[in-house]
Amino acid sequence: MNIFLEIAQLVLPGLLVLIAVYLMQKHFLKLQSNHSDSVSAMQARKISLPVRLQAYERLALLMERIAPAALVLRVTRPGIGLFQLQQEMIQSVHEEFEHNLSQQIYVSADCWSLVKSAIEQTIQQVNITVAGLNSDADAGTFAAHFLQNVLEQTNNPAELALQMIRGEAVRLF
């Protein structure tokens, strides 16, 4: 029995030291891993932030370019027929949208949905305005009716999308 007591007195302190070293090493490795993960996340954010900001900038520019007044000014020219104007406006909106299609991976699903809705509603507004005019109407008449119809809307879809884009861009910081 004396031998067991002496062995226990020799082994037990060593065993306690071994357990303490194991627990300290486990804690240190966990802290090291957390630090490594946070450094990696900061590096990823450092790389992705400029790309995401650029996406928001491009979508803001898209909303500005499809805004009714900007669209009318950019596409309307003297001597253009009503139906040609309609086609060119719709084509312009589609081209702008297709040019910025890849930006959807950098913005929220809600924001992208609002951008698509603004595109669709702008095209719909062009078509509604053309449908309400005589086929011999000129571009000036169309522009006046188109802008009047847009002013009568309570919520301009391009402006709503632009507000959401701005809000999300601000939240990046």
GROMACS elastic network, one bead per residue, 0.5 to 0.9 nm:
[ bonds ]
;  ai    aj funct       b0    kb
    1     4     6  0.51865   500
    1     5     6  0.63383   500
    1     6     6  0.87181   500
    2     5     6  0.50834   500
    2     6     6  0.61879   500
    2     7     6  0.85900   500
    3     6     6  0.51046   500
    3     7     6  0.60800   500
    3     8     6  0.84847   500
    4     7     6  0.50560   500
    4     8     6  0.60011   500
    4     9     6  0.84820   500
    5     8     6  0.50750   500
    5     9     6  0.61225   500
    5    10     6  0.86859   500
    6     9     6  0.50232   500
    6    10     6  0.62917   500
    6    11     6  0.86306   500
    7    10     6  0.51418   500
    7    11     6  0.59464   500
    7    12     6  0.81796   500
    8    11     6  0.51394   500
    8    12     6  0.54572   500
    8    13     6  0.85101   500
    9    12     6  0.57107   500
    9    13     6  0.70165   500
   10    13     6  0.64291   500
   10    14     6  0.71024   500
   11    14     6  0.53066   500
   11    15     6  0.60590   500
   11    16     6  0.86783   500
   12    16     6  0.61526   500
   12    17     6  0.86163   500
   13    16     6  0.50543   500
   13    17     6  0.61452   500
   13    18     6  0.85598   500
   14    17     6  0.50620   500
   14    18     6  0.61130   500
   14    19     6  0.86603   500
   15    18     6  0.50156   500
   15    19     6  0.62274   500
   15    20     6  0.86118   500
   16    19     6  0.51419   500
   16    20     6  0.61509   500
   16    21     6  0.86047   500
   17    20     6  0.50743   500
   17    21     6  0.61160   500
   17    22     6  0.85622   500
   18    21     6  0.51612   500
   18    22     6  0.61426   500
   18    23     6  0.86937   500
   19    22     6  0.50578   500
   19    23     6  0.61971   500
   19    24     6  0.86033   500
   20    23     6  0.52277   500
   20    24     6  0.61394   500
   20    25     6  0.85357   500
   21    24     6  0.51549   500
   21    25     6  0.60289   500
   21    26     6  0.85040   500
   22    25     6  0.51791   500
   22    26     6  0.60925   500
   22    27     6  0.86321   500
   23    26     6  0.50670   500
   23    27     6  0.61805   500
   23    28     6  0.85819   500
   24    27     6  0.51294   500
   24    28     6  0.60935   500
   24    29     6  0.86199   500
   25    28     6  0.50051   500
   25    29     6  0.61043   500
   25    30     6  0.85318   500
   26    29     6  0.52383   500
   26    30     6  0.62249   500
   26    31     6  0.87436   500
   27    30     6  0.51016   500
   27    31     6  0.62740   500
   27    32     6  0.85969   500
   28    31     6  0.51423   500
   28    32     6  0.60899   500
   28    33     6  0.85791   500
   29    33     6  0.60451   500
   29    34     6  0.85857   500
   30    33     6  0.50815   500
   30    34     6  0.62262   500
   30    35     6  0.86058   500
   31    34     6  0.51182   500
   31    35     6  0.61347   500
   31    36     6  0.85408   500
   32    35     6  0.51274   500
   32    36     6  0.61182   500
   32    37     6  0.86126   500
   33    36     6  0.50105   500
   33    37     6  0.61113   500
   33    38     6  0.86222   500
   34    37     6  0.50643   500
   34    38     6  0.61980   500
   34    39     6  0.86197   500
   35    38     6  0.51533   500
   35    39     6  0.61806   500
   35    40     6  0.85877   500
   36    39     6  0.51416   500
   36    40     6  0.61579   500
   36    41     6  0.85995   500
   37    40     6  0.50705   500
   37    41     6  0.61225   500
   37    42     6  0.86122   500
   38    42     6  0.61233   500
   38    43     6  0.85773   500
   39    42     6  0.50871   500
   39    43     6  0.61946   500
   39    44     6  0.86249   500
   40    43     6  0.50749   500
   40    44     6  0.61499   500
   40    45     6  0.85678   500
   41    44     6  0.50625   500
   41    45     6  0.60976   500
   41    46     6  0.84961   500
   42    45     6  0.50417   500
   42    46     6  0.60289   500
   42    47     6  0.86736   500
   43    47     6  0.63849   500
   43    48     6  0.86662   500
   44    47     6  0.52166   500
   44    48     6  0.60230   500
   44    49     6  0.83649   500
   45    48     6  0.50240   500
   45    49     6  0.55677   500
   45    50     6  0.87874   500
   46    49     6  0.57433   500
   46    50     6  0.75305   500
   47    50     6  0.65872   500
   47    51     6  0.73374   500
   48    51     6  0.52251   500
   48    52     6  0.60820   500
   48    53     6  0.85779   500
   48   106     6  0.89978   500
   49    52     6  0.51552   500
   49    53     6  0.60864   500
   49    54     6  0.85382   500
   49   172     6  0.75292   500
   49   173     6  0.89360   500
   50    53     6  0.50682   500
   50    54     6  0.61069   500
   50    55     6  0.86335   500
   51    54     6  0.50810   500
   51    55     6  0.62988   500
   51    56     6  0.88342   500
   51   106     6  0.78747   500
   52    56     6  0.63747   500
   52    57     6  0.86322   500
   52   103     6  0.83592   500
   52   105     6  0.89795   500
   52   106     6  0.54316   500
   52   107     6  0.74102   500
   52   169     6  0.81779   500
   52   172     6  0.85590   500
   53    56     6  0.51137   500
   53    57     6  0.61656   500
   53    58     6  0.86327   500
   53   106     6  0.86514   500
   53   169     6  0.64976   500
   53   172     6  0.81213   500
   54    58     6  0.61239   500
   54    59     6  0.85881   500
   54   103     6  0.88062   500
   55    58     6  0.51239   500
   55    59     6  0.61858   500
   55    60     6  0.85342   500
   55   100     6  0.83834   500
   55   102     6  0.86239   500
   55   103     6  0.52946   500
   55   104     6  0.81258   500
   55   105     6  0.88781   500
   55   106     6  0.64013   500
   55   107     6  0.75620   500
   56    59     6  0.51119   500
   56    60     6  0.60423   500
   56    61     6  0.85272   500
   56   103     6  0.78286   500
   56   106     6  0.80395   500
   56   107     6  0.74176   500
   56   165     6  0.61312   500
   56   166     6  0.75501   500
   56   168     6  0.81257   500
   56   169     6  0.63138   500
   57    60     6  0.50814   500
   57    61     6  0.61872   500
   57    62     6  0.86023   500
   57   165     6  0.84285   500
   57   166     6  0.88054   500
   57   169     6  0.85629   500
   58    61     6  0.50171   500
   58    62     6  0.61459   500
   58    63     6  0.87277   500
   58   100     6  0.69945   500
   58   103     6  0.77918   500
   59    63     6  0.62494   500
   59    64     6  0.85782   500
   59    97     6  0.89753   500
   59   100     6  0.69735   500
   59   103     6  0.73592   500
   59   115     6  0.78704   500
   59   161     6  0.89769   500
   59   162     6  0.79289   500
   59   165     6  0.73296   500
   60    63     6  0.51475   500
   60    64     6  0.62395   500
   60    65     6  0.86336   500
   60   161     6  0.83045   500
   60   162     6  0.57726   500
   60   163     6  0.89328   500
   60   165     6  0.66096   500
   60   166     6  0.77270   500
   61    65     6  0.60743   500
   61    66     6  0.86643   500
   61   162     6  0.88968   500
   62    65     6  0.50846   500
   62    66     6  0.62502   500
   62    67     6  0.85316   500
   62    93     6  0.87795   500
   62    96     6  0.64048   500
   62    97     6  0.71513   500
   62   100     6  0.75542   500
   62   115     6  0.88494   500
   62   158     6  0.89411   500
   63    66     6  0.52892   500
   63    67     6  0.60321   500
   63   115     6  0.76592   500
   63   118     6  0.78733   500
   63   119     6  0.83831   500
   63   158     6  0.53406   500
   63   159     6  0.73242   500
   63   161     6  0.72430   500
   63   162     6  0.62056   500
   64    67     6  0.51791   500
   64    68     6  0.87700   500
   64    70     6  0.70662   500
   64    71     6  0.87104   500
   64   158     6  0.74693   500
   64   159     6  0.83208   500
   64   162     6  0.79893   500
   65    68     6  0.82232   500
   65    69     6  0.88210   500
   65    70     6  0.57564   500
   65    71     6  0.61353   500
   65    74     6  0.85577   500
   65    93     6  0.81987   500
   65    96     6  0.78752   500
   66    69     6  0.82418   500
   66    70     6  0.65495   500
   66    71     6  0.53739   500
   66    72     6  0.89474   500
   66    92     6  0.83136   500
   66    93     6  0.61564   500
   66    96     6  0.79786   500
   66   118     6  0.85020   500
   66   119     6  0.74685   500
   66   122     6  0.72849   500
   66   158     6  0.72372   500
   67    70     6  0.54460   500
   67    71     6  0.59505   500
   67    72     6  0.85865   500
   67   122     6  0.79110   500
   67   156     6  0.86629   500
   67   157     6  0.88328   500
   67   158     6  0.60364   500
   67   159     6  0.77907   500
   68    71     6  0.50780   500
   68    72     6  0.60570   500
   68    73     6  0.85344   500
   68   122     6  0.75137   500
   68   146     6  0.76587   500
   68   147     6  0.65679   500
   68   150     6  0.72331   500
   68   158     6  0.87047   500
   69    72     6  0.52688   500
   69    73     6  0.61844   500
   69    74     6  0.85746   500
   69   143     6  0.85636   500
   69   146     6  0.89541   500
   69   147     6  0.68102   500
   70    73     6  0.51844   500
   70    74     6  0.60206   500
   70    75     6  0.85881   500
   71    74     6  0.51925   500
   71    75     6  0.60963   500
   71    76     6  0.81416   500
   71    89     6  0.69809   500
   71    92     6  0.81424   500
   71    93     6  0.82012   500
   72    75     6  0.54775   500
   72    76     6  0.55316   500
   72    89     6  0.76935   500
   72   143     6  0.63241   500
   72   146     6  0.85029   500
   72   147     6  0.84611   500
   73    76     6  0.57083   500
   73    77     6  0.81530   500
   73   143     6  0.87354   500
   74    77     6  0.82307   500
   74    89     6  0.88550   500
   75    85     6  0.72238   500
   75    88     6  0.67835   500
   75    89     6  0.62161   500
   75    92     6  0.78520   500
   76    79     6  0.89758   500
   76    80     6  0.71903   500
   76    85     6  0.67140   500
   76    88     6  0.87809   500
   76    89     6  0.84103   500
   76   139     6  0.65704   500
   76   140     6  0.81667   500
   76   143     6  0.80269   500
   77    80     6  0.60360   500
   77    85     6  0.86784   500
   77   139     6  0.76072   500
   78    81     6  0.89520   500
   78   139     6  0.75151   500
   78   140     6  0.85719   500
   79   138     6  0.78379   500
   79   139     6  0.76370   500
   80    83     6  0.85450   500
   80    84     6  0.65527   500
   80    85     6  0.62703   500
   80   138     6  0.73395   500
   80   139     6  0.63345   500
   81    84     6  0.52499   500
   81    85     6  0.59794   500
   81    86     6  0.85626   500
   81   135     6  0.89148   500
   81   136     6  0.79893   500
   81   137     6  0.77904   500
   81   138     6  0.60336   500
   81   139     6  0.64362   500
   82    85     6  0.50985   500
   82    86     6  0.61940   500
   82    87     6  0.87537   500
   82   130     6  0.73464   500
   82   133     6  0.89596   500
   82   135     6  0.69096   500
   82   136     6  0.72857   500
   82   137     6  0.62581   500
   82   138     6  0.57137   500
   82   139     6  0.58170   500
   82   142     6  0.71637   500
   83    87     6  0.62107   500
   83    88     6  0.85599   500
   83   130     6  0.76950   500
   83   135     6  0.78588   500
   84    87     6  0.51088   500
   84    88     6  0.60928   500
   84    89     6  0.85022   500
   85    88     6  0.51139   500
   85    89     6  0.60099   500
   85    90     6  0.85117   500
   85   139     6  0.69739   500
   85   142     6  0.87959   500
   86    89     6  0.52592   500
   86    90     6  0.62081   500
   86    91     6  0.84788   500
   86   126     6  0.66404   500
   86   127     6  0.72011   500
   86   130     6  0.71401   500
   87    90     6  0.52157   500
   87    91     6  0.59209   500
   87    92     6  0.84210   500
   88    92     6  0.58958   500
   88    93     6  0.85413   500
   89    92     6  0.50355   500
   89    93     6  0.62646   500
   89    94     6  0.86283   500
   89   123     6  0.80342   500
   89   126     6  0.76997   500
   90    93     6  0.51498   500
   90    94     6  0.61636   500
   90    95     6  0.85732   500
   90   122     6  0.85031   500
   90   123     6  0.58987   500
   90   126     6  0.75730   500
   90   127     6  0.87533   500
   91    94     6  0.50480   500
   91    95     6  0.60297   500
   91    96     6  0.85221   500
   92    95     6  0.51362   500
   92    96     6  0.61444   500
   92    97     6  0.85552   500
   93    96     6  0.51808   500
   93    97     6  0.61512   500
   93    98     6  0.86107   500
   93   119     6  0.69473   500
   93   122     6  0.80898   500
   93   123     6  0.74389   500
   94    97     6  0.50594   500
   94    98     6  0.60220   500
   94    99     6  0.84420   500
   94   119     6  0.79572   500
   94   123     6  0.88370   500
   95    98     6  0.51021   500
   95    99     6  0.59830   500
   95   100     6  0.86526   500
   96    99     6  0.51685   500
   96   100     6  0.65048   500
   96   101     6  0.87291   500
   97   100     6  0.52654   500
   97   101     6  0.59798   500
   97   116     6  0.83422   500
   97   119     6  0.74402   500
   98   102     6  0.82218   500
   99   102     6  0.77947   500
  100   103     6  0.56748   500
  100   104     6  0.80661   500
  101   104     6  0.62161   500
  101   105     6  0.88621   500
  102   105     6  0.64000   500
  102   106     6  0.82803   500
  103   106     6  0.56152   500
  103   107     6  0.69702   500
  103   112     6  0.85460   500
  104   107     6  0.55071   500
  104   108     6  0.75729   500
  104   109     6  0.76931   500
  104   111     6  0.85244   500
  104   112     6  0.58567   500
  105   108     6  0.78583   500
  105   109     6  0.86605   500
  105   112     6  0.88607   500
  107   110     6  0.82684   500
  107   111     6  0.63453   500
  107   112     6  0.65105   500
  107   165     6  0.83244   500
  107   168     6  0.79100   500
  107   169     6  0.89863   500
  108   111     6  0.52054   500
  108   112     6  0.62679   500
  108   113     6  0.85507   500
  108   168     6  0.82185   500
  109   112     6  0.51208   500
  109   113     6  0.60077   500
  109   114     6  0.85993   500
  110   113     6  0.50503   500
  110   114     6  0.62449   500
  110   115     6  0.86938   500
  110   164     6  0.88176   500
  111   114     6  0.51370   500
  111   115     6  0.62758   500
  111   116     6  0.87486   500
  111   161     6  0.69088   500
  111   164     6  0.63133   500
  111   165     6  0.66043   500
  111   168     6  0.81950   500
  112   116     6  0.62266   500
  112   117     6  0.85140   500
  112   161     6  0.85456   500
  113   116     6  0.51658   500
  113   117     6  0.61029   500
  113   118     6  0.86349   500
  113   161     6  0.88910   500
  114   118     6  0.61293   500
  114   119     6  0.86552   500
  114   157     6  0.76690   500
  114   158     6  0.84094   500
  114   160     6  0.77093   500
  114   161     6  0.54021   500
  114   164     6  0.81699   500
  115   118     6  0.51293   500
  115   119     6  0.63767   500
  115   120     6  0.87606   500
  115   157     6  0.81855   500
  115   158     6  0.73506   500
  115   160     6  0.88537   500
  115   161     6  0.55703   500
  115   162     6  0.81987   500
  115   165     6  0.88214   500
  116   119     6  0.50891   500
  116   120     6  0.62086   500
  116   121     6  0.85611   500
  116   161     6  0.89882   500
  117   120     6  0.50714   500
  117   121     6  0.59705   500
  117   122     6  0.84197   500
  117   157     6  0.71041   500
  117   158     6  0.85220   500
  117   161     6  0.84942   500
  118   121     6  0.51443   500
  118   122     6  0.59989   500
  118   123     6  0.86060   500
  118   156     6  0.81700   500
  118   158     6  0.50460   500
  118   159     6  0.84650   500
  118   160     6  0.82197   500
  118   161     6  0.68456   500
  119   122     6  0.52420   500
  119   123     6  0.63706   500
  119   124     6  0.86158   500
  119   157     6  0.81928   500
  119   158     6  0.76519   500
  120   123     6  0.52578   500
  120   124     6  0.60878   500
  120   125     6  0.85910   500
  121   125     6  0.59591   500
  121   126     6  0.85646   500
  121   157     6  0.69582   500
  121   158     6  0.86852   500
  122   125     6  0.50678   500
  122   126     6  0.63363   500
  122   127     6  0.87406   500
  122   157     6  0.77787   500
  122   158     6  0.79669   500
  123   126     6  0.51238   500
  123   127     6  0.63137   500
  123   128     6  0.86492   500
  124   127     6  0.50906   500
  124   128     6  0.60561   500
  124   129     6  0.85364   500
  125   128     6  0.50425   500
  125   129     6  0.60578   500
  125   130     6  0.85753   500
  125   146     6  0.74347   500
  125   149     6  0.78145   500
  125   150     6  0.76846   500
  126   129     6  0.52504   500
  126   130     6  0.62656   500
  126   131     6  0.86386   500
  126   146     6  0.68657   500
  127   130     6  0.51738   500
  127   131     6  0.60909   500
  127   132     6  0.86659   500
  128   131     6  0.50768   500
  128   132     6  0.62942   500
  128   133     6  0.89973   500
  128   146     6  0.87443   500
  129   132     6  0.52053   500
  129   133     6  0.66819   500
  129   142     6  0.70855   500
  129   145     6  0.66123   500
  129   146     6  0.56948   500
  129   149     6  0.74692   500
  130   133     6  0.53666   500
  130   134     6  0.79773   500
  130   135     6  0.81661   500
  130   142     6  0.70081   500
  130   145     6  0.88977   500
  130   146     6  0.83552   500
  131   134     6  0.78434   500
  131   135     6  0.86095   500
  132   145     6  0.88700   500
  133   136     6  0.81827   500
  133   137     6  0.64945   500
  133   141     6  0.84555   500
  133   142     6  0.74876   500
  133   145     6  0.85390   500
  134   137     6  0.54611   500
  135   138     6  0.85282   500
  137   140     6  0.81649   500
  137   141     6  0.61573   500
  137   142     6  0.69471   500
  138   141     6  0.54392   500
  138   142     6  0.63818   500
  138   143     6  0.87527   500
  139   143     6  0.60200   500
  139   144     6  0.85792   500
  140   143     6  0.50617   500
  140   144     6  0.62006   500
  140   145     6  0.86640   500
  141   144     6  0.52091   500
  141   145     6  0.62435   500
  141   146     6  0.84350   500
  142   145     6  0.52106   500
  142   146     6  0.58106   500
  142   147     6  0.84364   500
  143   146     6  0.50415   500
  143   147     6  0.60362   500
  143   148     6  0.83757   500
  144   147     6  0.54024   500
  144   148     6  0.60829   500
  144   149     6  0.86205   500
  145   149     6  0.59976   500
  145   150     6  0.85179   500
  146   149     6  0.51812   500
  146   150     6  0.62617   500
  146   151     6  0.86716   500
  147   150     6  0.50336   500
  147   151     6  0.61187   500
  147   152     6  0.86491   500
  148   151     6  0.50665   500
  148   152     6  0.62975   500
  148   153     6  0.89416   500
  149   152     6  0.51730   500
  149   153     6  0.66934   500
  150   153     6  0.53077   500
  150   154     6  0.85809   500
  150   155     6  0.89656   500
  150   156     6  0.71664   500
  151   154     6  0.77003   500
  151   156     6  0.81974   500
  152   155     6  0.89542   500
  153   156     6  0.63546   500
  155   158     6  0.87617   500
  155   159     6  0.77246   500
  155   160     6  0.70926   500
  156   159     6  0.52925   500
  156   160     6  0.62668   500
  156   161     6  0.87426   500
  157   160     6  0.50788   500
  157   161     6  0.61521   500
  157   162     6  0.84846   500
  158   161     6  0.51581   500
  158   162     6  0.60588   500
  158   163     6  0.86466   500
  159   163     6  0.61708   500
  159   164     6  0.86972   500
  160   163     6  0.51369   500
  160   164     6  0.64029   500
  160   165     6  0.87004   500
  161   164     6  0.51197   500
  161   165     6  0.61370   500
  161   166     6  0.86251   500
  162   166     6  0.61551   500
  162   167     6  0.85420   500
  163   166     6  0.51608   500
  163   167     6  0.61445   500
  163   168     6  0.87033   500
  164   168     6  0.61605   500
  164   169     6  0.85070   500
  165   168     6  0.52938   500
  165   169     6  0.61276   500
  165   170     6  0.86508   500
  166   169     6  0.51148   500
  166   170     6  0.61905   500
  166   171     6  0.87108   500
  167   170     6  0.52457   500
  167   171     6  0.63883   500
  168   171     6  0.50875   500
  168   172     6  0.66585   500
  169   172     6  0.54006   500
  169   173     6  0.77304   500
  170   173     6  0.59742   500
